[in-house]
Amino acid sequence: MEPGETDAPGLFIYGDPMTAQQITDKIQKLRDKLRKIQKECKHPNAVNYDTRCDHGNYDPSQDCCFLYWKCPDCLDLWTEETR
């Protein structure tokens, strides 16, 4: 058998065979780490990349606009409503 080959199905990361469950576990740990980074980030370089407004309501007091933001440092995305 050649290096990197196995009889069992699975993926290889850095030459080690991994099961689907191991891959899923690693992905979850990385997602948790990303959420922690995003929660702690102060978004100093946040960019407003889109603005959308909804003025189609019969009641003008319900009209609103949304600012769409993204942070290039932590990859977080969020919206803020404006009136």
N, C-alpha and C positions, 0 to 999 in steps of 0.2 A: 504494500500500500504506500502511496506517495505521501509526503508531508502535506498536511492540510486536508487529507481525505479521511472519511469515516464511513462505517457501515450504517450508522444511525442518521436519520434526517436531521438537519439543523443548519444553522448559519455559522459562519466563521467570522470572528472579529479578532484581529491580530493573531490569526493562526489557531485560536482556540475554538473548538466546536461549542455552539450554544444552542440550547433548546428554545422553543418559542416562549416558554414561561420565563426563562432567564432574560431573554431580550425584553419582554414586557416589563419585568421587574426593573431592569436598567432604565428603560424609558420612563417609568413612573418616578424613579429616584431623580432622574434628570429634570423632569417636569416640576417636581417638588423643589429642587434647587433653583430652577428658574423663577418659580413663584416667590421664593424667599428673596432672591436678588431684586425682583420687580417691586416687592413690598418695601424693601429697604432703600431703593433708589429714589433720589430727590428729583429726578428728571430735569437736570440742569440744561439739557440740550433738546428738550421736547419741541416738536415741530407741529404746527397746525397745518395738516395736509388737506383738509377739506372742510367746507362749511355747507350745510344743507338746511333749507328752510321749508316749513310746511305752512302755507298760507291758504290752504284749500278748505278750511273749516267754515261752517256757516256762522260760527261765533268767533269774531275777530279776537276776542280775549284768549282764545285757545291757540292762536298762531304762535309758532315757536321756531327757533333755529337751533341747530346743533353744530358744535365745533368738534371735529374729529382730530385727535392728537395721537402722536406716536413718539416714543423715546428711542433714539438710536443706540443709547447706552445699554438698556435692559430689554429692548424689543417689546415693551408694554404698549398696548393700544387702549384708548378710552375716549368717551364722549362727554361733552359738557353741554347742558342746555342753556340757551340764552333767550331772553325775551326782548 
